Amino acid sequence: MKGLLGKKLGMTQVFRDNGDVVSVTAIKAGPCVVIQKKTEEKDGYNSLKLGFEDINGNKLNKPELGQFESRNLEPKKHVREIRDFTAEYDEGDEVTVDLFEEGEKVEVTGFSKGHGFTGNIKRWNHSTGPKTHGSRFYRAPGSVGSTGARRVLKGHKLPGRMGKDKSTLKNLEIVKIDTDRDVLLIKGSVPGPDKNLLTIKKEN
C-alpha cells in the first residue's frame, strides 16, 4: 500500500494523445511529511502517519502540537495514518506525487457533500402528494408504522441529515501528474466539494 493526502481543486478536462477528451479532477496532492513511522515490532502493525498543509501552531492543542515539537517538525493541519506503507520512508521525510505514475489505478476517499437537515422528498426521493383540493399532504412523510407495532421500526426512511458521509471510489485512473505543482489529474469525479480533504491510495 502507498498513499498520499490531498485537497480537491475542481474539475477540468484534458486531451489524450489520440485526441480523446477526458473529464478529470485536479487534486493538490502533497507534499506530505512523515510524522511517525510505526513498525510491527513496536506497535503491532506497520504504517506511516502523514501530515498535510501547514498551520499556525497556536490553533492546535498541546497533544496535537506535541507530536510535531518532539520531532522538530512544522505543525500540519491534517494528519492521517496509512497502514502497510510499502515505500521506505523515515520520520521527517517528504512524500510527493512522485510516489505515483501516470496510468495507475488508485482509490480516493473523502467525505461527500453535506446537505444539512432535509425532508424525505429530497433525501429519499419519495413521491409528493396531490397539490390540489386542499389535500395539505404535498411533502409530508406519510405513515411511519403499523398500529400494531406501536413504534417506528428501525430503518424507516424519514427526514434527517443528508450527506457528509465517508465515501471511497476505486479503480480511478491517474491521467496526468504535474510534479512542478504537485497536482494529480484523476479521471472522473471524486467525493466531496472543492477544498475537500482526500486520501489517495494504491495497493501494490
Number of C-alpha atoms within 10 A of each C-alpha: 13 19 28 26 30 28 21 22 17 17 17 13 14 15 11 11 7 6 8 8 11 15 16 22 23 26 26 22 29 23 21 24 27 21 26 20 17 19 13 10 8 8 10 9 11 16 20 26 18 27 27 24 17 12 13 11 17 9 11 14 9 11 8 15 18 15 14 18 13 8 12 11 17 17 25 21 14 15 17 14 20 18 15 17 21 14 12 7 15 14 16 18 14 15 21 18 23 13 11 19 13 14 14 14 18 19 17 23 19 23 18 18 16 13 13 11 12 15 19 20 16 13 17 13 9 15 13 14 14 12 11 9 6 8 9 11 13 15 16 16 17 12 8 12 12 10 9 6 8 8 10 12 11 6 6 9 14 17 16 13 13 18 17 15 13 12 14 16 14 14 12 19 17 20 22 19 21 14 12 7 12 16 23 27 24 26 23 17 15 28 21 21 16 16 13 18 20 22 18 23 20 19 12 7
